Amino acid sequence: MTKKVSSKSPGKQRKKIHSAPIHANKNRLKCRLDEFLQEQYGLRSLVVKTGDLVKIMRGQFRDTEGKVLRVDYKDVQVFLDSATVTKSDGKEANIPVHPSNIMLVKLELDDERKQLIERKVMKIAESEE
């Protein structure tokens, strides 16, 4: 298997990220699991999903927990119910947070996600053998 050629130029790397198709941004929406979930599932990170409980690790809202309201695949952003500011006209506005700055605390488990976790754990187990 040959390594994919990528440019060292930061401008070309940024262009590749911004011109990537939306489905390719799913890998950039991964965020790490807290220690308890890492031990429970045997995984280090998962793609964030609407309904998950997350903790903000960096930025203005550091150490606040909130539920994920919306995940923006196009701009690779996550909107939380606890990360809001009051605008000058009095309205509440959600602040976008990058997935690298949050940590999953509690997962919203549906059948599809359970199967995804099982597949990942099986793949890891096979590679260790």
C-alpha positions as CSV (number, residue, x, y, z in Angstrom):
1,M,0.0,0.0,0.0
2,T,1.5,3.3,-1.0
3,K,1.2,6.5,1.0
4,K,-1.2,9.2,-0.3
5,V,0.8,12.2,-1.5
6,S,-0.2,15.4,0.4
7,S,1.2,18.9,0.1
8,K,3.3,20.5,2.9
9,S,1.9,23.9,2.0
10,P,-0.5,25.1,4.7
11,G,-2.5,27.0,2.1
12,K,-3.1,23.9,0.0
13,Q,-4.0,21.9,3.1
14,R,-6.5,24.5,4.1
15,K,-7.9,24.5,0.6
16,K,-8.3,20.8,0.7
17,I,-10.2,20.9,4.0
18,H,-12.5,23.7,2.8
19,S,-13.3,22.2,-0.6
20,A,-13.8,18.7,0.8
21,P,-17.3,17.2,0.3
22,I,-19.6,17.2,3.3
23,H,-19.5,13.5,3.8
24,A,-15.7,13.6,4.2
25,N,-16.0,16.0,7.1
26,K,-17.5,13.3,9.3
27,N,-14.0,12.2,10.4
28,R,-13.3,15.8,11.5
29,L,-16.3,15.6,13.8
30,K,-14.7,13.0,16.1
31,C,-14.2,14.0,19.7
32,R,-12.6,12.1,22.6
33,L,-14.5,10.1,25.2
34,D,-13.9,10.7,28.9
35,E,-11.9,8.1,30.8
36,F,-15.0,6.1,32.1
37,L,-16.4,5.7,28.5
38,Q,-13.0,4.8,27.2
39,E,-12.8,1.9,29.6
40,Q,-16.4,0.9,29.1
41,Y,-16.3,0.8,25.2
42,G,-12.6,0.3,24.6
43,L,-12.5,3.3,22.2
44,R,-10.7,6.6,22.4
45,S,-13.0,8.8,20.2
46,L,-16.3,8.8,18.4
47,V,-18.2,11.1,16.1
48,V,-20.4,13.5,18.0
49,K,-24.1,13.2,17.5
50,T,-27.2,15.3,18.4
51,G,-28.4,14.5,21.9
52,D,-25.0,13.6,23.3
53,L,-23.9,15.1,26.6
54,V,-20.5,16.8,26.2
55,K,-18.0,18.8,28.3
56,I,-16.3,21.8,26.8
57,M,-12.5,21.6,27.5
58,R,-11.2,24.8,25.9
59,G,-12.3,28.4,25.3
60,Q,-14.8,30.8,26.9
61,F,-17.1,28.1,28.2
62,R,-14.5,25.8,29.6
63,D,-15.7,23.2,32.1
64,T,-19.4,23.6,31.2
65,E,-21.5,20.5,30.2
66,G,-24.3,20.7,27.7
67,K,-26.4,18.7,25.3
68,V,-25.6,18.8,21.6
69,L,-28.4,20.7,19.8
70,R,-27.0,20.6,16.3
71,V,-24.0,19.2,14.4
72,D,-22.9,21.2,11.3
73,Y,-21.2,18.9,8.9
74,K,-20.4,21.6,6.4
75,D,-18.5,23.9,8.8
76,V,-17.4,21.2,11.2
77,Q,-19.0,22.8,14.2
78,V,-21.1,21.6,17.2
79,F,-23.8,23.7,18.8
80,L,-24.6,23.2,22.5
81,D,-27.5,24.3,24.7
82,S,-25.1,25.6,27.4
83,A,-22.8,27.6,25.1
84,T,-25.0,30.7,24.5
85,V,-24.5,34.5,24.5
86,T,-27.0,37.3,24.8
87,K,-27.0,39.5,21.7
88,S,-27.5,43.3,21.9
89,D,-31.1,42.9,21.0
90,G,-31.7,40.5,23.9
91,K,-31.9,37.3,21.9
92,E,-29.9,34.2,22.9
93,A,-27.5,32.9,20.3
94,N,-25.7,29.5,20.4
95,I,-21.9,29.7,20.0
96,P,-20.3,27.1,17.7
97,V,-17.6,24.9,19.2
98,H,-15.1,22.8,17.4
99,P,-15.2,19.1,18.1
100,S,-11.6,19.0,19.1
101,N,-12.4,21.2,22.1
102,I,-15.1,19.0,23.6
103,M,-15.2,15.6,25.3
104,L,-18.1,13.2,25.2
105,V,-19.5,12.5,28.7
106,K,-22.7,10.6,27.9
107,L,-23.6,9.0,24.6
108,E,-27.0,9.0,23.0
109,L,-27.2,5.3,22.1
110,D,-29.5,4.1,19.3
111,D,-29.3,0.8,17.4
112,E,-27.1,2.3,14.7
113,R,-24.6,3.7,17.1
114,K,-24.5,0.4,19.1
115,Q,-23.7,-1.5,15.9
116,L,-21.0,1.1,15.0
117,I,-19.3,0.7,18.4
118,E,-19.5,-3.1,18.2
119,R,-17.9,-3.0,14.7
120,K,-15.1,-0.8,15.9
121,V,-14.4,-2.9,19.0
122,M,-14.3,-6.1,16.8
123,K,-12.0,-4.4,14.3
124,I,-9.6,-3.5,17.1
125,A,-9.7,-7.0,18.6
126,E,-8.9,-8.6,15.2
127,S,-6.0,-6.3,14.6
128,E,-4.5,-7.2,18.0
129,E,-4.6,-10.9,17.3
